[in-house]
Amino acid sequence: MTDRAPSTLIVIPTYNERENIRTAVHDVLSALPDADVLVVDDASPDGTGAIVEEIGAADPRVHVLHRQEKNGLGGAYLAGFAWALDRHFEFVGEFDADGSHPASSLPEMRSTLAEDPSTALVIGSRWVRGGRVVDWPKSRELLSRGGNAYARLALGLGVRDATAGFRLYRTAVLRRCSLDTVVSRGYCFQVDLTVRVLAVGGHIAEVPIEFRERQLGVSKMSRAIVLEALWRVTWWGLRRGRRTHPLPERSRR
């Protein structure tokens, strides 16, 4: 490993996050001053995208990708990943704008990814030893723990927090993950990418984090997102025994 830190892009998807976005960008760049930040904004009516344009005008590390409509978390991250791959970043990360992810964990996550070339993905994990959530109602914690337990059982995963959205990927491995076939749009996108990384032989490491509930703005979690995750994981699990291709296949619409 050289003294040069791997080129790193942190992708922050946004929809109506004007109350949080300045803090999110500041926290990421304070933790990783040599990184770039790409905000993927889904035409936020509250002007989030315009705020990022203002930040970027003063800081060349900050970029914004404007999408024309609200089209799901997975679609936003795929657009961000494509931007990173086109510009040959070595690592690309996922980070929520709502203050739930501790940016202070990013240096440890990047070091973990950089130190072992076989590691393809590092997850900031709530459910490994040392990880925890703060300010969550018990119902939300049970939903997350139960969803992860179901994904481990249905898909044979050895990952404790497959639904986590705080991640750092090695882009060389993402290039082999058939991203053009991903149709997951809600939080099951995280499970989908976990399966794909493992399918191409990538090792996954989990770093414990303290996850906090958002303080400002409105959560994007919905019943539809939960149901999408449930049926997709169930379908992928049913295909495990007869799968001819290791990656989740394109779903029929």
N, C-alpha and C positions, 0 to 999 in steps of 0.2 A: 504494500500500500504506500502511495506517494504522499507527500505533504499537501498536495493539492486536493481540496475537497471535490468530490464528484459534482458535476453541474446538476443543479436541482431546481425543479419547478414545482411549486405548490399550487394546486388548483382549488379554488374556492367557488362553488356554485352558489348563485344567489337568486332570490326572488323576494323583493320587498325586505331588504336588510339594511336600509339606510341608517338605522339606529346602531347597528353592530359593525358595519363593514370597515370603518376607519380603524377601530380597535383591532379587528381580526388581522388586517394587513399589517398594522404596526407590530402586533405580537409575533407574527410569523417572521418578519424581517428582523426583529430584535433577537429572536432565537437563532435564525440562520441568516446573518447579514449578507452572505455571498449567494443566497438563493434568489430566484425570481418568483413572482406571484402572478398567476393568471386568474382573474375573476371572470367566470362564465355567467353572464347575467341574462336571465330569461325575460327580457323586456319588462323589467320591474316598473310598475306604474308609479312607485314612490321615488323614482329617480336614483336608485342605487347605482346603475351603470354610469350616470353622469358624475356621481361622486368619485367613482373609480377613475374616470377620465381625468378629473381634476388632480387626484393623487398621482396618477401616472405622468401627468405633465411636469410634475416636480421631481419625480423619482423614476429613472429609466428601468428600475427593476420591476415596476408594476405595470401590468397589461390588463386589458379588458377585451373579452370576446362577447359581442352582443348577439344573442339569438332572438329570433323574431316572435317566439311564443313560449309559453310555459310547457315544457315537454319532458318533464321527469328528471329525477336525479341521475339515473343511468345515462340518459342522453347527454346531460351536461358534462358528466365526467368523460364520456367517450369523446366529446368534442375537445375537451381539455387534453386528453391523452393524445389525440391526433395532432394537436398543436405542438405538444412536447416532442412527439416523434418526428414531426417535420423539421424541428429545430435541433434535433439530435441531443436533447438533454439525456443525461445518464440515469437520473432518478426522477420520478414524478410522484407527487403526493396528493392525498385527499385531505381536505380540512374544511370543517363546517364554519360558517360565518357567525354562528349564534353564541359563541363563547363556551360551548360545551367541551371542546377539545383543548387540552393544555399545550399551548405552543412550546412551553418550556421542555416538553418531552421530545421535540423534534431532533435536537442534537444527538440524543441517545439512540433514537430510531435510525438516524442516518449512519451513525457509527456502526450499529449492529448490521445494517445492510452492507456497508462498505467493507467490513472486516472479513466477511466470508463470501467469496464469489458464488457459492452454491445457494446462498439466500437470495430469493427472488422477491420476497414480500415481507415487510415488517408491519405488524398490526399493533396499534395502540389499544391494548386490551383491557376491558373492564372486568373480565371474569377469570383471569389468571391470578395466582397468588400475588398479593400486593396491589392489585387493581381494585377499584371501588367506584360507586356512583354516589353523588351527593344531591340531596333535594329531590330525589325521585319518589313518587308515591309507590307503595308496595305493588300495586297492580301493574305499573309500568315495568318494574324490576322483574316481576314474575313473567310478564310477556316476553321480555328480552331473554331471560334465562331459559324459559321454556322453548322459545323459538330456536335458540342455539342448540339446546339439547336435541330437539327434533331434527335439526339439520345434521348434527353429528350422527344420529341414529340412521336417518334415511339415506345419507350420502357417504357414510363411513369416514367422516372427517376427523382428523386429530386436532382440530383447531377449536379453542374454547370460545372465541368471539368472532365467528364467521360473519356476523351481521354488522360488525364495527365499521364505521365510516372514517376512521382516523388511520391512514395508511401511507406507506411509502413503498413504491414499486421500482424494480430494476427494469428500465425500458427495454433492454435487450430481450427480456423474457416476455414482456407484453407483446412484442412484435410476433411472438410465436403463439399467441393465445386466440387467434381468429376473432379479433374484436369486431370484424364486420358482420359476424353472425349473432352478436349479442342483441337481444330484444328486451331484456329486463329493464324496467324503467324506475321502479321504486326501490325500496331498501333491499329487496332480494338481489339487486345488482351486485351487492357486496358478496353474497353467497356464490353467485354465478362466477365472479372473478376469482374467488377463492378456489373453486373447483377447477377452473381453467389453469391457474398457476400450478396446482398440484398435478394436473393431467399432463403438463409438459415437463414435469420433473423438477419443478422449482421447490425449494425448501421455504417454509414459512416460519418466521419467528414472531413471538408475541412479547411485547414490552408492557408491563403494567402501567396503567394511567389512572388518574382521578378524573372521572367524567362528571361534569356539572350540568344541571338543567339550565336551559336558556333563561336569561333574566329579562330580555327585551324582545319585542316582536312576537310573532305567532308561529307555533310549531307547524311543520308541514305533514306530520304524521296523520294518517286517516285510516278508516276502516278498509277502504279499497286497497291501500298499500299493504296492509296486513294480509288481506285475502290473496293478493297477487303473490306475495311471498309464500303463503301456505300452499297454494295450488302448484306453483312452479317447483318448489322443493319436493312436493309429493310426486309430481310427474318425473322429475329427474331421478328420484329414488326408485320409482317403478322401473325405469329404464336401466338401472345399474346392472342387473343380471344379464341383460341381452344387448348391452351397448356395443355397437360396432365401431363407434368413434368416441374417444374419451371425453369430448367437450359437450356441454349442454347444446342440443341441437336448436336450430331456429324453430320457434313455435309457429304453428299455423294460426292465421288470423281469420 
